[in-house]
Amino acid sequence: MYTFEYQNPVSAAAAASAARGDARYLAGGQSMVQALKLRLARPGTLVDLNGIAELSGITSVGGNVVIGAMTRHSEVARSADVKKAIPALADLAGGIGDQMVRNQGTLGGSIANADPAACYPAALLALGATIRTPQRTLSADNFFTGLFETALAPGELVTSVEFPVPDKAGYFKFKQPASRFALVGVFVAKFGSTVRVAVTGAKSHVFRATDIEAALAKSFTPEAAAAVKVSAEGINGDLHGSAEYRAAMVPVMAGRAVAKALG
Ligand SMILES: Cc1cc2nc3c(=O)[nH]c(=O)nc-3n(C[C@H](O)[C@H](O)[C@H](O)COP(=O)(O)OP(=O)(O)OC[C@H]3O[C@@H](n4cnc5c(N)ncnc54)[C@H](O)[C@@H]3O)c2cc1C
């Protein structure tokens, strides 16, 4: 065993001021507890966010959907407001892990953790979301910077994420069968004549598939997405699938995401 200080503040301001030095936040613990057990993280202070009511909940601001960082995946999945505004986001949340993971896992924890195979990063990038912290707002375009890396400064607290509402959107992932993380997942969002396509599971971090975006801007059909060839250069390969396999899956998943978006 090793010792650390435990703090459980009841406001976001108190949490942010407690997160000094090598302190780490604890959200649903779905990744953090494993990291502690395996000694991948050895914080001097653990700042538990579970008692902070202001970090949870789903609201609408200027027509956009705003989701608090501590909102559980299961809350997003069953929210009538999210289902109405961005059904693809509720669908994505309902497909994360299993029921226990969805009851504990949080939006803020998912995006701060920035697992290369996580689902939410694809939604944030495709929808052009804005991440809020007490200090600033960050665009999803600049947020995911590498393998388990984000633009957050040490101790910076994600308080909420604001999602613009698209005309149409869809998410489809080829699941790793044990964890249900994305072997390859694609989120497609259409805003007027603009289409944004984000891919997770295929590189060190989520990225936009600009060739598929261009094809879908001309013709928003599953066939147009599936016809695009994606190079295997820079794509992940591991025991679950080679780089060539994952590259071939990207347009297939994009086509299925478009089919979902079209209902
Ligand atoms: C078996 C299993 C299956 C899973 N399947 C999927 C899947 O299919 N798709 C998918 O997308 N994900 C999946 N996940 C990930 C899961 O959904 C969680 O979102 C993820 O593990 C993060 O967990 P958490 O929200 O509990 O955060 P924690 O584990 O508590 O924290 C994760 C990291 O984020 C930091 N952090 C937490 N909250 C904040 C905040 N507000 N501001 C700044 N930093 C913060 C913590 O300090 C820590 O570094 C799975 C996880 C497990 C264990």
The ligand as an SDF file (V2000), in Angstrom:
LIG
                    3D

 53 58  0  0  0  0  0  0  0  0999 V2000
  -14.8730   -2.6410  -18.6490 C   0  0  0  0  0  0  0  0  0  0  0  0
  -14.8870   -1.2550  -19.2470 C   0  0  0  0  0  0  0  0  0  0  0  0
  -15.4640   -1.0660  -20.4990 C   0  0  0  0  0  0  0  0  0  0  0  0
  -15.4820    0.2070  -21.0840 C   0  0  0  0  0  0  0  0  0  0  0  0
  -16.0410    0.3500  -22.3280 N   0  0  0  0  0  0  0  0  0  0  0  0
  -16.0330    1.5820  -22.8990 C   0  0  0  0  0  0  0  0  0  0  0  0
  -16.6030    1.7870  -24.1830 C   0  0  0  0  0  0  0  0  0  0  0  0
  -17.1730    0.8900  -24.8060 O   0  0  0  0  0  0  0  0  0  0  0  0
  -16.5420    3.0440  -24.7130 N   0  0  0  0  0  0  0  0  0  0  0  0
  -15.9710    4.0970  -24.0420 C   0  0  0  0  0  0  0  0  0  0  0  0
  -15.9570    5.2120  -24.5560 O   0  0  0  0  0  0  0  0  0  0  0  0
  -15.4570    3.9400  -22.8060 N   0  0  0  0  0  0  0  0  0  0  0  0
  -15.4810    2.7130  -22.2200 C   0  0  0  0  0  0  0  0  0  0  0  0
  -14.9590    2.5710  -20.9760 N   0  0  0  0  0  0  0  0  0  0  0  0
  -14.4350    3.7710  -20.2700 C   0  0  0  0  0  0  0  0  0  0  0  0
  -15.4630    4.3240  -19.2760 C   0  0  0  0  0  0  0  0  0  0  0  0
  -16.6440    4.5700  -19.9420 O   0  0  0  0  0  0  0  0  0  0  0  0
  -15.0320    5.5950  -18.5220 C   0  0  0  0  0  0  0  0  0  0  0  0
  -15.5250    6.7510  -19.1190 O   0  0  0  0  0  0  0  0  0  0  0  0
  -13.5560    5.7940  -18.4120 C   0  0  0  0  0  0  0  0  0  0  0  0
  -12.9960    4.6120  -17.8750 O   0  0  0  0  0  0  0  0  0  0  0  0
  -13.2570    6.9640  -17.4540 C   0  0  0  0  0  0  0  0  0  0  0  0
  -13.7980    6.6120  -16.2200 O   0  0  0  0  0  0  0  0  0  0  0  0
  -14.4940    7.6200  -15.2270 P   0  0  0  0  0  0  0  0  0  0  0  0
  -15.4490    8.4900  -15.9200 O   0  0  0  0  0  0  0  0  0  0  0  0
  -15.0140    6.7840  -14.1280 O   0  0  0  0  0  0  0  0  0  0  0  0
  -13.2910    8.5610  -14.7420 O   0  0  0  0  0  0  0  0  0  0  0  0
  -12.1100    8.2010  -13.7150 P   0  0  0  0  0  0  0  0  0  0  0  0
  -11.6510    6.8150  -13.9500 O   0  0  0  0  0  0  0  0  0  0  0  0
  -12.5150    8.5360  -12.3240 O   0  0  0  0  0  0  0  0  0  0  0  0
  -11.0270    9.2610  -14.1970 O   0  0  0  0  0  0  0  0  0  0  0  0
  -10.3340    9.0650  -15.4280 C   0  0  0  0  0  0  0  0  0  0  0  0
   -9.2690   10.1630  -15.5810 C   0  0  0  0  0  0  0  0  0  0  0  0
   -9.8940   11.4070  -15.8200 O   0  0  0  0  0  0  0  0  0  0  0  0
   -9.5510   12.3700  -14.8220 C   0  0  0  0  0  0  0  0  0  0  0  0
  -10.7760   13.1310  -14.5970 N   0  0  0  0  0  0  0  0  0  0  0  0
  -11.9770   12.6180  -14.2360 C   0  0  0  0  0  0  0  0  0  0  0  0
  -12.9040   13.5930  -14.2170 N   0  0  0  0  0  0  0  0  0  0  0  0
  -12.2810   14.7380  -14.5660 C   0  0  0  0  0  0  0  0  0  0  0  0
  -12.7240   16.0780  -14.7370 C   0  0  0  0  0  0  0  0  0  0  0  0
  -14.0010   16.4490  -14.5640 N   0  0  0  0  0  0  0  0  0  0  0  0
  -11.8100   17.0110  -15.1190 N   0  0  0  0  0  0  0  0  0  0  0  0
  -10.5080   16.6590  -15.3450 C   0  0  0  0  0  0  0  0  0  0  0  0
  -10.0430   15.4060  -15.1800 N   0  0  0  0  0  0  0  0  0  0  0  0
  -10.9200   14.4490  -14.8050 C   0  0  0  0  0  0  0  0  0  0  0  0
   -9.0760   11.5450  -13.6380 C   0  0  0  0  0  0  0  0  0  0  0  0
   -8.1610   12.2440  -12.8180 O   0  0  0  0  0  0  0  0  0  0  0  0
   -8.3970   10.3670  -14.3380 C   0  0  0  0  0  0  0  0  0  0  0  0
   -7.1110   10.7490  -14.7670 O   0  0  0  0  0  0  0  0  0  0  0  0
  -14.9360    1.3150  -20.3720 C   0  0  0  0  0  0  0  0  0  0  0  0
  -14.3690    1.1140  -19.1010 C   0  0  0  0  0  0  0  0  0  0  0  0
  -14.3430   -0.1520  -18.5370 C   0  0  0  0  0  0  0  0  0  0  0  0
  -13.7410   -0.3090  -17.1660 C   0  0  0  0  0  0  0  0  0  0  0  0
  1  2  1  0
  2  3  1  0
  2 52  2  0
  3  4  2  0
  4  5  1  0
  4 50  1  0
  5  6  2  0
  6  7  1  0
  6 13  1  0
  7  8  2  0
  7  9  1  0
  9 10  1  0
 10 11  2  0
 10 12  1  0
 12 13  2  0
 13 14  1  0
 14 15  1  0
 14 50  1  0
 15 16  1  0
 16 17  1  0
 16 18  1  0
 18 19  1  0
 18 20  1  0
 20 21  1  0
 20 22  1  0
 22 23  1  0
 23 24  1  0
 24 25  2  0
 24 26  1  0
 24 27  1  0
 27 28  1  0
 28 29  2  0
 28 30  1  0
 28 31  1  0
 31 32  1  0
 32 33  1  0
 33 34  1  0
 33 48  1  0
 34 35  1  0
 35 36  1  0
 35 46  1  0
 36 37  1  0
 36 45  1  0
 37 38  2  0
 38 39  1  0
 39 40  1  0
 39 45  2  0
 40 41  1  0
 40 42  2  0
 42 43  1  0
 43 44  2  0
 44 45  1  0
 46 47  1  0
 46 48  1  0
 48 49  1  0
 50 51  2  0
 51 52  1  0
 52 53  1  0
M  END
$$$$
